[in-house]
Amino acid sequence: MKRTMTLNLTDAEMDALEALCEEKGLSKTALVRQALRLYKSVDERLGRGDKVFIESADKSEKAELMVL
């Protein structure tokens, strides 16, 4: 079952959403769903005490992802 919601965003947030949708070729709904799945995955890992890192393609930089 699908449910509908209304989402209030600032102009900057809407601009970012629209730019990402254009760049990725996704609808707003698809992008928000993808973002929710990513957030849930990261949150579950952090909840288990894991650390999440982002590494540059050439492996020259590595940073821990922090979620507030």
OpenMM code with the backbone's topology and positions (N, CA, C; nanometers):
from openmm import Vec3, app, unit

residues = "MET LYS ARG THR MET THR LEU ASN LEU THR ASP ALA GLU MET ASP ALA LEU GLU ALA LEU CYS GLU GLU LYS GLY LEU SER LYS THR ALA LEU VAL ARG GLN ALA LEU ARG LEU TYR LYS SER VAL ASP GLU ARG LEU GLY ARG GLY ASP LYS VAL PHE ILE GLU SER ALA ASP LYS SER GLU LYS ALA GLU LEU MET VAL LEU".split()
positions = [
    Vec3(0.0848, -0.1184, 0.0000),
    Vec3(0.0000, 0.0000, 0.0000),
    Vec3(0.0889, 0.1241, 0.0000),
    Vec3(0.0603, 0.2174, -0.0863),
    Vec3(0.1347, 0.3435, -0.0912),
    Vec3(0.0533, 0.4518, -0.0244),
    Vec3(0.1241, 0.5417, 0.0426),
    Vec3(0.0585, 0.6541, 0.1094),
    Vec3(0.1207, 0.7835, 0.0587),
    Vec3(0.0459, 0.8902, 0.0662),
    Vec3(0.0895, 1.0198, 0.0174),
    Vec3(0.1224, 1.1114, 0.1336),
    Vec3(0.2250, 1.1955, 0.1136),
    Vec3(0.2592, 1.2946, 0.2150),
    Vec3(0.2932, 1.4260, 0.1462),
    Vec3(0.2836, 1.5334, 0.2201),
    Vec3(0.3250, 1.6639, 0.1728),
    Vec3(0.4564, 1.6978, 0.2403),
    Vec3(0.5508, 1.7489, 0.1632),
    Vec3(0.6832, 1.7798, 0.2145),
    Vec3(0.7124, 1.9273, 0.1906),
    Vec3(0.7403, 2.0003, 0.2951),
    Vec3(0.7732, 2.1421, 0.2835),
    Vec3(0.9245, 2.1586, 0.2838),
    Vec3(0.9790, 2.2174, 0.1757),
    Vec3(1.1220, 2.2390, 0.1630),
    Vec3(1.1507, 2.3870, 0.1415),
    Vec3(1.2694, 2.4294, 0.1833),
    Vec3(1.3131, 2.5648, 0.1524),
    Vec3(1.3444, 2.5720, 0.0031),
    Vec3(1.3613, 2.6920, -0.0472),
    Vec3(1.3978, 2.7078, -0.1888),
    Vec3(1.5296, 2.6363, -0.2178),
    Vec3(1.6262, 2.6491, -0.1268),
    Vec3(1.7572, 2.5855, -0.1461),
    Vec3(1.7444, 2.4329, -0.1479),
    Vec3(1.6628, 2.3785, -0.0585),
    Vec3(1.6422, 2.2334, -0.0546),
    Vec3(1.5726, 2.1843, -0.1806),
    Vec3(1.4729, 2.2586, -0.2280),
    Vec3(1.4028, 2.2205, -0.3511),
    Vec3(1.4961, 2.2297, -0.4709),
    Vec3(1.5793, 2.3334, -0.4750),
    Vec3(1.6763, 2.3468, -0.5841),
    Vec3(1.7722, 2.2285, -0.5848),
    Vec3(1.8188, 2.1875, -0.4670),
    Vec3(1.9094, 2.0731, -0.4570),
    Vec3(1.8397, 1.9447, -0.5019),
    Vec3(1.7145, 1.9270, -0.4596),
    Vec3(1.6376, 1.8089, -0.4995),
    Vec3(1.6198, 1.8041, -0.6507),
    Vec3(1.5803, 1.9151, -0.7079),
    Vec3(1.5574, 1.9199, -0.8526),
    Vec3(1.6872, 1.8985, -0.9305),
    Vec3(1.7989, 1.9543, -0.8812),
    Vec3(1.9277, 1.9356, -0.9488),
    Vec3(1.9699, 1.7889, -0.9444),
    Vec3(1.9527, 1.7244, -0.8292),
    Vec3(1.9868, 1.5825, -0.8179),
    Vec3(1.8982, 1.4966, -0.9076),
    Vec3(1.7706, 1.5290, -0.9137),
    Vec3(1.6787, 1.4541, -0.9998),
    Vec3(1.7215, 1.4646, -1.1452),
    Vec3(1.7563, 1.5838, -1.1868),
    Vec3(1.8009, 1.6060, -1.3253),
    Vec3(1.9302, 1.5297, -1.3519),
    Vec3(2.0244, 1.5404, -1.2598),
    Vec3(2.1548, 1.4749, -1.2751),
    Vec3(2.1420, 1.3233, -1.2796),
    Vec3(2.0562, 1.2682, -1.1946),
    Vec3(2.0422, 1.1225, -1.1831),
    Vec3(1.9346, 1.0646, -1.2738),
    Vec3(1.8523, 1.1519, -1.3345),
    Vec3(1.7440, 1.1026, -1.4192),
    Vec3(1.6340, 1.0348, -1.3396),
    Vec3(1.6082, 1.0850, -1.2191),
    Vec3(1.5073, 1.0257, -1.1311),
    Vec3(1.3953, 1.1247, -1.1032),
    Vec3(1.2789, 1.0723, -1.0714),
    Vec3(1.1696, 1.1573, -1.0246),
    Vec3(1.1995, 1.1993, -0.8814),
    Vec3(1.1295, 1.2987, -0.8336),
    Vec3(1.1472, 1.3413, -0.6944),
    Vec3(1.1127, 1.2278, -0.5996),
    Vec3(1.0074, 1.1565, -0.6289),
    Vec3(0.9667, 1.0448, -0.5439),
    Vec3(1.0756, 0.9378, -0.5397),
    Vec3(1.1303, 0.9023, -0.6558),
    Vec3(1.2342, 0.7993, -0.6620),
    Vec3(1.3588, 0.8435, -0.5865),
    Vec3(1.3956, 0.9698, -0.5998),
    Vec3(1.5140, 1.0195, -0.5312),
    Vec3(1.4944, 1.0198, -0.3800),
    Vec3(1.3776, 1.0622, -0.3331),
    Vec3(1.3502, 1.0631, -0.1889),
    Vec3(1.3481, 0.9198, -0.1358),
    Vec3(1.2913, 0.8267, -0.2104),
    Vec3(1.2915, 0.6864, -0.1672),
    Vec3(1.4336, 0.6332, -0.1562),
    Vec3(1.5168, 0.6655, -0.2556),
    Vec3(1.6555, 0.6215, -0.2547),
    Vec3(1.7302, 0.6817, -0.1356),
    Vec3(1.7077, 0.8095, -0.1098),
    Vec3(1.7721, 0.8761, 0.0035),
    Vec3(1.7283, 0.8129, 0.1353),
    Vec3(1.6012, 0.7781, 0.1463),
    Vec3(1.5504, 0.7150, 0.2686),
    Vec3(1.6148, 0.5779, 0.2904),
    Vec3(1.6273, 0.5001, 0.1830),
    Vec3(1.6928, 0.3687, 0.1952),
    Vec3(1.8389, 0.3841, 0.2379),
    Vec3(1.9081, 0.4825, 0.1802),
    Vec3(2.0472, 0.5068, 0.2169),
    Vec3(2.0581, 0.5483, 0.3627),
    Vec3(1.9745, 0.6417, 0.4060),
    Vec3(1.9772, 0.6883, 0.5445),
    Vec3(1.9484, 0.5719, 0.6397),
    Vec3(1.8504, 0.4897, 0.6068),
    Vec3(1.8146, 0.3757, 0.6916),
    Vec3(1.9318, 0.2787, 0.7038),
    Vec3(1.9988, 0.2509, 0.5942),
    Vec3(2.1129, 0.1601, 0.5946),
    Vec3(2.2264, 0.2148, 0.6811),
    Vec3(2.2588, 0.3419, 0.6642),
    Vec3(2.3641, 0.4041, 0.7438),
    Vec3(2.3247, 0.4064, 0.8907),
    Vec3(2.2009, 0.4432, 0.9203),
    Vec3(2.1542, 0.4510, 1.0585),
    Vec3(2.1593, 0.3148, 1.1269),
    Vec3(2.1222, 0.2086, 1.0557),
    Vec3(2.1276, 0.0744, 1.1127),
    Vec3(2.2713, 0.0351, 1.1455),
    Vec3(2.3632, 0.0654, 1.0574),
    Vec3(2.5041, 0.0322, 1.0814),
    Vec3(2.5593, 0.1101, 1.2003),
    Vec3(2.5291, 0.2390, 1.2047),
    Vec3(2.5751, 0.3204, 1.3165),
    Vec3(2.5121, 0.2730, 1.4467),
    Vec3(2.3866, 0.2296, 1.4406),
    Vec3(2.3178, 0.1780, 1.5584),
    Vec3(2.3817, 0.0520, 1.6133),
    Vec3(2.4467, -0.0257, 1.5272),
    Vec3(2.5182, -0.1467, 1.5708),
    Vec3(2.6579, -0.1144, 1.6221),
    Vec3(2.6941, 0.0142, 1.6134),
    Vec3(2.8279, 0.0537, 1.6570),
    Vec3(2.9310, 0.0530, 1.5463),
    Vec3(2.8882, 0.0256, 1.4236),
    Vec3(2.9801, 0.0282, 1.3102),
    Vec3(3.0176, 0.1724, 1.2774),
    Vec3(3.1246, 0.1889, 1.2024),
    Vec3(3.1629, 0.3182, 1.1487),
    Vec3(3.1434, 0.3134, 0.9984),
    Vec3(3.1072, 0.4265, 0.9399),
    Vec3(3.0854, 0.4353, 0.7955),
    Vec3(3.1858, 0.5362, 0.7407),
    Vec3(3.2593, 0.4952, 0.6367),
    Vec3(3.3623, 0.5799, 0.5786),
    Vec3(3.3341, 0.6077, 0.4320),
    Vec3(3.3834, 0.7225, 0.3864),
    Vec3(3.3800, 0.7586, 0.2445),
    Vec3(3.5250, 0.7722, 0.2013),
    Vec3(3.5587, 0.7062, 0.0904),
    Vec3(3.6962, 0.7059, 0.0443),
    Vec3(3.6996, 0.7565, -0.0993),
    Vec3(3.7990, 0.8395, -0.1311),
    Vec3(3.8132, 0.8895, -0.2675),
    Vec3(3.8460, 0.7734, -0.3612),
    Vec3(3.8176, 0.7914, -0.4888),
    Vec3(3.8389, 0.6846, -0.5868),
    Vec3(3.9839, 0.6370, -0.5899),
    Vec3(4.0780, 0.7290, -0.5716),
    Vec3(4.2193, 0.6894, -0.5739),
    Vec3(4.2716, 0.6499, -0.4354),
    Vec3(4.1804, 0.6457, -0.3381),
    Vec3(4.2100, 0.6045, -0.2006),
    Vec3(4.3081, 0.6977, -0.1288),
    Vec3(4.3211, 0.8202, -0.1801),
    Vec3(4.4132, 0.9148, -0.1162),
    Vec3(4.3488, 0.9872, 0.0015),
    Vec3(4.2167, 0.9853, 0.0061),
    Vec3(4.1449, 1.0507, 0.1159),
    Vec3(4.0382, 0.9572, 0.1696),
    Vec3(4.0201, 0.9630, 0.3006),
    Vec3(3.9187, 0.8805, 0.3667),
    Vec3(3.8616, 0.9618, 0.4820),
    Vec3(3.7295, 0.9653, 0.4936),
    Vec3(3.6655, 1.0416, 0.6003),
    Vec3(3.5522, 0.9592, 0.6602),
    Vec3(3.5352, 0.9718, 0.7904),
    Vec3(3.4253, 0.9038, 0.8574),
    Vec3(3.2972, 0.9820, 0.8351),
    Vec3(3.1901, 0.9137, 0.8006),
    Vec3(3.0597, 0.9764, 0.7819),
    Vec3(2.9932, 0.9923, 0.9182),
    Vec3(2.9575, 1.1127, 0.9516),
    Vec3(2.8925, 1.1406, 1.0788),
    Vec3(2.7474, 1.1791, 1.0515),
    Vec3(2.6555, 1.1223, 1.1261),
    Vec3(2.5134, 1.1534, 1.1129),
    Vec3(2.4637, 1.2024, 1.2482),
    Vec3(2.4010, 1.3172, 1.2471),
    Vec3(2.3495, 1.3731, 1.3728),
    Vec3(2.2077, 1.3287, 1.3977),
] * unit.nanometer
topology = app.Topology()
chain = topology.addChain("A")
for resn in residues:
    res = topology.addResidue(resn, chain)
    for name in ("N", "CA", "C"):
        topology.addAtom(name, app.Element.getBySymbol(name[0]), res)
